[in-house]
Amino acid sequence: MNSTRTPVTGIMIGAGNRGVDAYGLYALEKPHRLKMIAVAEPIPEKRKRYQSLHNIPDSHAYTNWEDILNPTVGKIADVVFICTQDDKHFFPTKMAIELGYHILLEKPISPHLAECQELVKLRTEKDQYIQVGHVLRYTEFWKSIKNVVDSGRIGRIIHYDHSENVSFWHFGHSFVRGNWKNKATSSPLILAKSCHDLDLMFWLIGKQPLNVQSTGNLSHYRPENAPENAADRCTDGCSHASTCPWYAPSLYLRGKPIIQEIFTSSNKFLKFLAKIVLKHRKLAGHLFKLAPKYKSFLDWKDWPSSIITTDLTVEGRMKALREGPYGKCIYKTGNDVVDHQVSTFNFPSGVTGTLTVHGLSDIEGREIRIFGTKGSIRGVFRAEHEEVVVTNFSDSIPITVYKTGMNMAGHGGGDFGMMDAFTSVLLGVKSPEKAGYADIETAMESHFMAFAAEEARITQETIKMNLYR
């Protein structure tokens, strides 16, 4: 621990979306808690941008993780942030453990079970802090549910029902056109997207599951479902451009589906802006001259547009769509991960838990229902609205225990919440227990659940969890 309470020093490996907009942003907004002093990133534009944001000299900027974690360089910071792609987590994490670093490891730990288990074993031998990026535990929404469950207010949990509704455009970006579209080069959907959710199930039920059954497949995002005469690329003059919800220029140049979601917001001002942009773009152009902070509504350069290229000019984005994977017809990308899956876990004492994840939702967000022997919890966790309602059998009166309007913070505040907890431990401000620190061993349970559920889906058999543990 850093008992002097000076900022924790960090090394960033992978200066992509999470490295820049989550953990890098935390360092910029809370410099008294975290200072980034080095970066490893193979793409020059991303590396130089990170250097500029964090005032990192060329002497601490590396092309690859092998150089920054070379034993001859030695341990130069307190913590290593590993934000590479899923299949590139294992080796830098292993080396960082051997060098004595604390680690923040983006989820999942690894797409391979044996690698996950080896990292846990190494950490146990070296006794370092390794925080896996299960950020949802650290949101006020999920903590409020945990408080209700632990209070005994709804009695003993009998059934837990959790749905992760991935919006059609987000799923299309990440799991059809993007980095997680193929299982062999990334992770199965339930691990890549939903180890968050399985971690919550384990955390809230408080018991390890006994077995799992699962079903699901790739049903919609397939070549045979493409409209007649659909072009191979959205930029090839596709005749369905005006009607296709996945038309790439609409998302990556105008952010249209994102603004459509904002239109459902309870925030009246943002709803008004979204309506103007969607229906009166010329008027919106004049309006945003008076309110320039909202001009991104007209020329969308934030995520996911920021993922497809480092050149965020209109010409740069169009070039990426003409040449790269994000401009391909949504039905012709060569993807193979499932687009919907339902898994049922059986826990001790007859408790059941179901997780549904799918990629055809109109609105992004999670929904939760927990049924106990004395009452129930119902929750909605979306960017534009969060609410937790508890109903007891004794009076059947729904009581709202947590509610907030639009929350645009990363993962509903979970990104910064986890970083507050992690840095509190490293700074010596709080004990791991008081900070709510969840180590890699705890994170492994959700990974066991994901690997077992994927096997159950493929084999259509009930898989016993003790085979994985």
Backbone hydrogen bonds, N-H to C=O, Kabsch-Sander energy under -0.5 kcal/mol:
donor,donor_aa,acceptor,acceptor_aa,energy
2,N,426,L,-4.5
3,S,1,M,-1.2
5,R,2,N,-1.9
8,V,33,R,-2.5
10,G,35,K,-2.6
11,I,79,V,-2.0
12,M,38,A,-2.5
13,I,11,I,-0.6
13,I,81,F,-2.9
14,G,12,M,-0.7
14,G,40,A,-2.5
16,G,14,G,-0.9
20,V,16,G,-2.5
21,D,17,N,-2.6
22,A,18,R,-1.2
23,Y,18,R,-1.9
24,G,18,R,-0.6
24,G,19,G,-0.8
25,L,20,V,-0.8
26,Y,22,A,-1.7
27,A,23,Y,-1.8
28,L,24,G,-1.7
29,E,25,L,-2.4
30,K,26,Y,-2.3
33,R,30,K,-2.1
34,L,30,K,-1.8
35,K,8,V,-2.9
37,I,10,G,-2.8
37,I,35,K,-0.5
38,A,10,G,-1.0
39,V,60,H,-2.1
40,A,12,M,-2.6
41,E,62,Y,-2.4
47,R,43,I,-2.5
48,K,44,P,-2.8
49,R,45,E,-1.9
50,Y,46,K,-2.2
51,Q,47,R,-2.3
52,S,48,K,-2.3
53,L,49,R,-2.4
54,H,50,Y,-2.0
55,N,51,Q,-0.9
56,I,51,Q,-1.9
60,H,57,P,-2.0
61,A,58,D,-1.7
62,Y,39,V,-3.0
67,D,64,N,-0.6
68,I,64,N,-1.3
69,L,65,W,-2.3
70,N,67,D,-1.1
73,V,70,N,-1.9
74,G,70,N,-1.5
76,I,74,G,-0.7
78,D,9,T,-1.1
79,V,9,T,-2.1
80,V,102,H,-2.5
81,F,11,I,-3.4
82,I,80,V,-0.6
82,I,104,L,-2.7
83,C,13,I,-3.0
83,C,81,F,-0.8
88,K,85,Q,-2.5
89,H,86,D,-1.3
93,T,89,H,-1.8
94,K,90,F,-2.7
95,M,91,F,-2.4
96,A,92,P,-2.4
97,I,93,T,-2.2
98,E,94,K,-2.1
99,L,95,M,-1.7
100,G,97,I,-1.4
101,Y,96,A,-2.4
102,H,78,D,-2.2
103,I,129,Y,-2.7
104,L,80,V,-2.5
105,L,103,I,-0.6
105,L,131,Q,-2.6
106,E,82,I,-2.3
106,E,104,L,-0.6
116,C,112,H,-2.0
117,Q,113,L,-2.5
118,E,114,A,-2.0
119,L,115,E,-2.1
120,V,116,C,-2.0
121,K,117,Q,-2.1
122,L,118,E,-2.5
123,R,119,L,-2.4
124,T,120,V,-2.1
125,E,121,K,-1.8
126,K,122,L,-2.0
127,D,123,R,-3.2
128,Q,123,R,-0.6
130,I,128,Q,-0.6
131,Q,103,I,-2.8
132,V,130,I,-0.6
132,V,438,A,-0.7
133,G,105,L,-2.3
134,H,132,V,-2.9
135,V,133,G,-1.6
137,R,134,H,-0.8
138,Y,135,V,-1.8
139,T,136,L,-1.6
143,K,139,T,-2.1
144,S,140,E,-1.9
145,I,141,F,-1.4
146,K,142,W,-2.3
147,N,143,K,-2.2
148,V,144,S,-1.7
149,V,145,I,-2.5
150,D,146,K,-2.7
151,S,147,N,-1.4
152,G,148,V,-0.6
152,G,149,V,-1.2
153,R,148,V,-1.1
155,G,152,G,-1.4
158,I,371,F,-3.1
159,H,371,F,-1.9
160,Y,352,T,-2.3
161,D,369,R,-3.2
162,H,354,T,-2.5
163,S,367,E,-2.8
164,E,356,T,-3.7
165,N,163,S,-0.7
165,N,365,G,-2.6
166,V,164,E,-0.9
166,V,358,H,-2.4
167,S,165,N,-0.5
168,F,361,S,-2.3
171,F,167,S,-2.9
172,G,168,F,-2.0
173,H,169,W,-2.1
174,S,170,H,-2.7
175,F,171,F,-2.5
176,V,171,F,-0.7
176,V,172,G,-0.6
177,R,172,G,-2.3
180,W,174,S,-2.0
181,K,178,G,-1.4
185,T,182,N,-0.5
186,S,182,N,-0.7
186,S,183,K,-0.7
191,L,188,P,-1.2
192,A,188,P,-2.8
193,K,189,L,-2.8
194,S,189,L,-1.0
195,C,191,L,-1.0
198,L,194,S,-2.5
199,D,195,C,-2.0
200,L,196,H,-1.6
201,M,197,D,-2.1
202,F,198,L,-2.4
203,W,199,D,-2.4
204,L,200,L,-2.9
205,I,201,M,-2.4
206,G,202,F,-2.1
210,L,346,N,-3.9
211,N,346,N,-1.2
212,V,463,I,-1.9
213,Q,344,T,-2.2
215,T,342,V,-2.4
217,N,340,H,-0.9
219,S,217,N,-0.9
222,R,220,H,-2.6
225,N,222,R,-1.8
226,A,223,P,-1.7
230,A,227,P,-1.8
234,C,327,G,-2.7
236,D,233,R,-1.6
237,G,234,C,-0.5
238,C,234,C,-0.7
241,A,238,C,-1.4
243,T,240,H,-1.2
244,C,240,H,-2.3
247,Y,244,C,-1.5
250,S,247,Y,-0.9
251,L,247,Y,-1.0
251,L,248,A,-0.7
252,Y,248,A,-2.8
253,L,249,P,-1.8
254,R,249,P,-1.1
255,G,251,L,-1.1
256,K,250,S,-2.7
259,I,255,G,-2.4
260,Q,256,K,-2.2
261,E,257,P,-1.5
262,I,258,I,-2.0
263,F,259,I,-1.6
264,T,261,E,-1.7
265,S,262,I,-2.2
266,S,384,E,-0.7
268,K,266,S,-0.8
271,K,267,N,-2.4
272,F,268,K,-2.1
273,L,269,F,-2.3
274,A,270,L,-2.7
275,K,271,K,-2.0
276,I,272,F,-2.2
277,V,273,L,-2.5
278,L,274,A,-2.4
279,K,275,K,-2.1
280,H,276,I,-3.0
284,A,280,H,-2.4
285,G,281,R,-2.0
286,H,282,K,-1.3
287,L,283,L,-2.4
288,F,284,A,-2.6
289,K,286,H,-0.9
290,L,286,H,-0.6
290,L,287,L,-1.3
291,A,287,L,-1.0
294,Y,291,A,-2.0
295,K,292,P,-1.8
297,F,294,Y,-2.1
298,L,295,K,-1.8
299,D,295,K,-1.1
300,W,253,L,-1.3
301,K,299,D,-0.6
305,S,302,D,-1.6
306,S,302,D,-0.8
307,I,304,P,-1.7
308,I,304,P,-0.8
308,I,305,S,-0.8
309,T,305,S,-0.6
312,L,310,T,-0.9
317,R,313,T,-2.6
318,M,314,V,-2.4
319,K,315,E,-2.2
320,A,316,G,-1.8
321,L,317,R,-2.0
322,R,318,M,-2.1
323,E,319,K,-1.8
324,G,320,A,-3.0
327,G,324,G,-1.1
328,K,325,P,-1.2
329,C,232,D,-3.0
332,K,329,C,-2.3
336,D,181,K,-2.7
337,V,181,K,-1.5
339,D,217,N,-1.6
340,H,217,N,-0.8
341,Q,357,V,-2.4
342,V,215,T,-3.0
343,S,355,L,-2.5
344,T,213,Q,-3.1
345,F,343,S,-0.5
345,F,353,G,-3.5
346,N,211,N,-2.3
347,F,345,F,-0.5
347,F,351,V,-3.5
350,G,347,F,-0.8
351,V,348,P,-1.2
352,T,158,I,-2.1
353,G,345,F,-2.4
354,T,160,Y,-2.9
355,L,343,S,-2.5
356,T,162,H,-2.5
357,V,341,Q,-2.5
358,H,164,E,-1.7
359,G,339,D,-2.2
361,S,166,V,-1.9
365,G,165,N,-2.0
366,R,381,F,-2.6
367,E,163,S,-2.2
368,I,379,G,-2.4
369,R,161,D,-2.7
370,I,377,I,-2.6
371,F,159,H,-3.0
372,G,370,I,-0.5
372,G,375,G,-3.1
373,T,156,R,-1.1
374,K,154,I,-2.7
375,G,154,I,-1.2
376,S,391,T,-2.7
377,I,370,I,-2.5
378,R,389,V,-2.6
379,G,368,I,-2.7
380,V,387,E,-2.3
381,F,366,R,-3.1
382,R,380,V,-0.6
382,R,385,H,-2.2
385,H,382,R,-0.7
386,E,404,T,-2.3
387,E,380,V,-2.2
388,V,402,Y,-2.7
389,V,378,R,-3.1
390,V,399,I,-3.1
391,T,376,S,-2.3
393,F,374,K,-2.9
395,D,392,N,-0.9
396,S,392,N,-2.7
399,I,390,V,-3.0
401,V,388,V,-2.2
401,V,399,I,-0.7
402,Y,388,V,-1.3
404,T,386,E,-2.4
407,N,383,A,-3.8
412,G,409,A,-1.9
413,G,410,G,-0.7
414,G,411,H,-1.4
415,D,410,G,-2.0
417,G,413,G,-2.1
418,M,414,G,-2.7
419,M,415,D,-1.7
420,D,416,F,-2.7
421,A,417,G,-1.9
422,F,418,M,-2.9
423,T,419,M,-2.7
424,S,420,D,-1.7
425,V,421,A,-1.6
426,L,422,F,-2.2
427,L,423,T,-2.5
428,G,424,S,-0.5
428,G,425,V,-0.9
429,V,424,S,-1.8
430,K,424,S,-1.5
435,A,431,S,-2.5
436,G,432,P,-1.0
437,Y,432,P,-2.1
439,D,437,Y,-0.6
440,I,130,I,-0.5
443,A,439,D,-2.1
444,M,440,I,-1.4
445,E,441,E,-0.6
445,E,442,T,-1.1
446,S,442,T,-0.5
446,S,443,A,-0.6
447,H,443,A,-1.1
448,F,444,M,-2.9
449,M,445,E,-2.3
450,A,446,S,-2.1
451,F,447,H,-2.9
452,A,448,F,-2.4
453,A,449,M,-2.3
454,E,450,A,-2.4
455,E,451,F,-1.9
456,A,452,A,-2.5
457,R,453,A,-2.3
458,I,454,E,-2.2
459,T,455,E,-2.8
460,Q,456,A,-1.8
461,E,456,A,-0.5
463,I,212,V,-2.5
463,I,461,E,-0.5
464,K,462,T,-0.5
465,M,210,L,-2.6
466,N,210,L,-0.5
467,L,464,K,-1.4
468,Y,465,M,-1.7
469,R,465,M,-1.8
